[in-house]
Amino acid sequence: MQLVVRGTTTRLEGVLDVPVSKYHAHRALVLASLAPGRSVITGVSTTRQVEWTIGTLRALGTKITVDGDRYIVEGGPYRATDVVDHGSKGAEGLLNMGSSGTTLYFMVGLASLADQPMTLTGMKYFRRRPIRALLDSLQQMGVQLEADQDRPPVHVQPVRPIGGEVSIAGTLSQWLSGLLLVAPFAENDTVIHVTGGTLNEQPYVDLTIRMMRLWGLEVEHDDDWLTFRVRGNQSATPHDYVIPPDIGSAAFGIAAAAIHPSDVLFRGLSATTTAETDHPESEFLDLATQMGVDLSIDDETGFVRIQSDGSPLRAIDIDCQPIPDLLPILATMATFAEGTSTFRNVGHIRLKESDRVSAMLQLNTLGGKADQTHDELRVTGGTRGLTGAPLSSFNDHRVLMSLAIAGTRARGATSLTYPRAYRISYPTFLEAMTSIGLDLDMGDPKALESAENVEVERDTLTEGAALQQAPLELQGVDADPLVLSEKVRQMATSHPDDAAVIEVGGIEPVTTTWRQLQDEADRVSQLLLELGVQRGESVAMQLPNWMEFVAITLGTVQIGAVATPIMPVFGPRETTMTLARSRARVVFLPNVFRRRRPALELLDVIDEARAQKRRLSVEHVVVIRSESRGEEAGRSDVAPIPADAAKAVEASEWNWRYYDRALAAVTPDVELITSLSPRPDDVCQLLFTSGTTGEPKGVQHPHRTLGLATAMEVAHIGLGDSDRIYIPSPLAHQTGFLYGMLLSWRLGVASVIQPVWDSGVALEQAFGQARASFVQCATPFLTDLVEAVEQGANPPESLRIFVATGAAVPRALAQKATSVLQTSVLGAFGTSETCLGALSTPSDTPEDAWGADGRALPGIRLRIVDDEGSEVPAGQEGNFELLSPTMFGGYLDRPDLTDDVFTADGWYRTGDLARLDDHGFLHITGRIKDVINRGGEKIPVVEIENLLYQHPLVSDAAIVAMPDPRLGERACAFVVAAKNGEQLDFAAMQHYLAEAGVSKYYWPERLEFLDEIPRNVVGKVQKNVLRERAAALVADEARTSHTAVQETQS
């Protein structure tokens, strides 16, 4: 469902009932719960936020009954009860905040006064809300608590606070109010210092203090509202209280009456000026008057009446620091004012339920005119009429209601997502607005999946995955820092003019320095913040190996967001899956790359999402113009949104912008950016596996595992600050991302990136000019380099280490490459989930290392087990498992699949068959699912493939199972002929294998030739494709044989 708003041209008339203030209701109920005895609170709130507060207090033993329009509260010590109310279960120690930030901020400290441990949680999307500043301050006060990633759920111990000196940023008033409410019950006096030089939202803190005094709790503060003193060991006393009307709710009706011809009475509201009412948002009354709204008192009822002819309002200049929650509705009113209204000091408003500043830019979608800086919003009104359009409320009640009011003045219909978000604060909003003549109702959704109450969360470590934190030795590994974005900022300061990224493939290599990289990344961070990106939120990038990929990744992860790369070769199916599963709202992509138009292809994703019945969360598309890369942001008369997007309703709702122009328009707040720096256990990367045998799984890695993985490789093979890291593998794949880009950050050396693979470019530019010395990539890259040098190209003199991943390097190729390229060729094993687990070193003897998949890195343990889980002796094949401190944090949204890949004792099941030799070297012998079971006998596939590869008439080979009615499976060999075109015939293959001493039982029983072996983008053989082809060949022969028999019989 969506909220559908139709433009209204008739006069608004009627009576609008103003609900009571939720701000006062929260505080009154909490304070009454703390006061032993009875408090009577007149004025019942029906908001869901207040209901969650009541449920929490009842679970803590407070008796709250509703008597008509009054709450009867029996307060006293918090004693958990068996009451279950709105998800709170006192006896189980569970307090449900729902989606009420006020409840969370007030109760997280007060939960320490309970008689047993309490866990404060809420809706899943609510659990994304970071509250680090509040938690740190409560811990300074002596509250004993724990919270993963500084967000709910929060586990609080039943230990009274100690008090003392406490500091907190003045960003959100509710955080400070939460400290003030618990401070009187500390064992000692508390002094709270507001840092940052300014207290935002001062009226709300003032309200908290004034109401605390009504319940007998003393608080003193300095005149500048930056220091608060609270005496410890106080006791609250009961108090009867009348809750005033809610100015914040009345504001929506006032705005509607002001922008339409109207005659509306506001029952319950008897004040027309700020001075006449006790409400933190009472300033709205004076601001509305300044904008030209005629607020008068009805003689007969004594309530406010508005009579308007719908004339334009007046523009206004407002400091939003004290009244952040009023910004959305005031921005709507400014759209219908003559001139430009300026809303200053809005930075902290981006930390509300959504980035309300950016959210209100959707006024432009209706035809309005609004623009923003980091700390200012400007709205120019009266320029033209509005036209209805699809909008997003971001599940923010104030954004929903404000844009709905704007939509009532638009031609046609406006639809808004999360249509019931208003119930949080103004449950009767829909009925109230329709009662005075506005046309709003719930309409049919256009989305494929319900957008209502979509719960978004970033998975935490599952119990099974957490077992990887085993105490493994990491001697000689320097893993400081674990958050590698910190190393980049260090390099930008200490070595600003050194090369950070060298992009090859053009006329000449293009170098970006550390300072330039950091500057661009800071602009990316600022852009993301202004688009409302929050800690733990995915940011998608479908880009080739361009410098922009590096800058966007750095700009994403350094503010705690999650880099979510998408392979450039992916089509609509895979891209749709990644965008839908990751719930990315922001995606970066090029307009053109290699004759493809990714920005235009994104429109196909909409159709694919509809076919897959998936919901996309995309809101912002940032397009890198390939024709203007590296240039200053210039003029452009071509819109970033493709022309065909106008035909796609969903795409036309997205905000499209050019990368260069978007970055030029922001001014990085470096202090803010660095304050958001992630911690080691925050998720850094969301990478979807290739999914050749099923739907790809979202692999989540925290900064800790990726930082440690790079440090372990550096220690294992002796990399240093004189190296340069070559990256021909896609940066969107783990090999390029981790063992290319992040590895270069670890070392503080240049990464040499190549957008399009070409062995000539690699040899001439990457090695010849950029002097790359290390590369980790798939075996086919190695094959191409060897062939190029054998055909006369200059060898890569700067290259000293080539680590081959994706598939084992055949022994013959390793030997040839070592000689031809004059470099160390190292075997390795790793997965997206585990990072590298095994790796050879340059000092290993060739007879041990060639043809092997490496040996365990420091801190990693390898084992081979049989089907019952018992370890087998060296040299014996079995199921390969490993234990590593670089294990992933679990599959996104799939704890069941995460559990499946871990053993009971925490080892990771790789799904590979392998053996460990007497020297500890790993030999992968096949995938469990690739095993060929010929009449009960397993065929050693990898061994036979390596033998075929060494034949002079074969340049590539792969063996798969083909179905057989008698034996179950037989082996089919697919080979690629050597360059001379002469083919190996079947009899010659059999003779060759016999000469090599291979049992006849293991010989392939079919030989097929291909132009090339199918591989995925990182070089892995797609054996599923080959199995399907072999099965089809067998089926075709069976049909042909059956037809021939029928013809003979006839």
Beta strands, then each sheet from edge to edge (+ up, - down):
strand 1: 2-6
strand 2: 12-17
strand 3: 37-42
strand 4: 63-67
strand 5: 70-75
strand 6: 84-85
strand 7: 88-89
strand 8: 94-96
strand 9: 118-121
strand 10: 145-147
strand 11: 154-156
strand 12: 164-169
strand 13: 190-195
strand 14: 220-221
strand 15: 227-230
strand 16: 241-242
strand 17: 261-267
strand 18: 295-297
strand 19: 304-309
strand 20: 313-314
strand 21: 317-319
strand 22: 337-344
strand 23: 369-373
strand 24: 376-381
strand 25: 386-387
strand 26: 390-391
strand 27: 410-411
strand 28: 413-416
strand 29: 439-443
strand 30: 499-503
strand 31: 510-513
strand 32: 538-541
strand 33: 562-565
strand 34: 586-590
strand 35: 620-624
strand 36: 655-658
strand 37: 683-688
strand 38: 698-702
strand 39: 725-727
strand 40: 751-753
strand 41: 774-778
strand 42: 801-805
strand 43: 824-831
strand 44: 835-839
strand 45: 855-856
strand 46: 861-865
strand 47: 878-883
strand 48: 908-916
strand 49: 922-927
strand 50: 932-934
strand 51: 937-939
strand 52: 954-964
strand 53: 968-977
strand 54: 1007-1009
sheet 1: 26+ 28+ 1- 29+
sheet 2: 2+ 17+ 19- 18+
sheet 3: 4+ 5- 3+ 16+
sheet 4: 6+ 7-
sheet 5: 8+ 9+ 11- 10+
sheet 6: 12+ 13+ 15- 14+
sheet 7: 20+ 22+ 21+
sheet 8: 20+ 22+ 24- 23+
sheet 9: 25+ 27+
sheet 10: 31+ 30- 40- 39- 41- 42- 43- 44+ 45-
sheet 11: 33+ 32+ 34+ 35+ 36+
sheet 12: 37+ 38-
sheet 13: 46+ 47- 48+ 49-
sheet 14: 50+ 51-
sheet 15: 52+ 53- 54-
end
